[in-house]
Amino acid sequence: MKTTRGMKRRLVGTVLSDKMDKTVTIQVERLVQHTQFRKYMRRHAKFAAHDERNECGVGDRVMITESRPLSKNKRWRVSRILEKAVS
C-alpha cells in the first residue's frame, strides 16, 4: 500500500515581531466577502514561524510553510523572504 502526502499549506504574510530567538510572528491577511451585504472585509491571523538563521526583520514580507509541531505554538517555517522591509 503506497501512501502519498498532501501538499503543505503556504501562506504569505508580514513579520510583526522578531524578538524571539529563531522565531518570528507573522500576520496573514485575507479578504472575506460578507454573506449578506457582499462587502469585502479584511481578516487577519497571527502565526509563530521558525526562522532558522534569524534572517527576518520587522516589516519583511515572507512565505511560510506548514510543518510538524516544533514547539507549543510553532507549526510553521519561514520558507523564503519575498521582500525586505525598507528601513
HELIX and SHEET records of a PDB file:
SHEET    1   A 6 ARG A  10  MET A  20  0                                        
SHEET    2   A 6 THR A  23  GLN A  33 -1                                        
SHEET    3   A 6 TYR A  40  HIS A  50 -1                                        
SHEET    4   A 6 TRP A  76  GLU A  83  1                                        
SHEET    5   A 6 ARG A  61  GLU A  66 -1                                        
SHEET    6   A 6 ARG A  10  MET A  20 -1                                        
END                                                                             
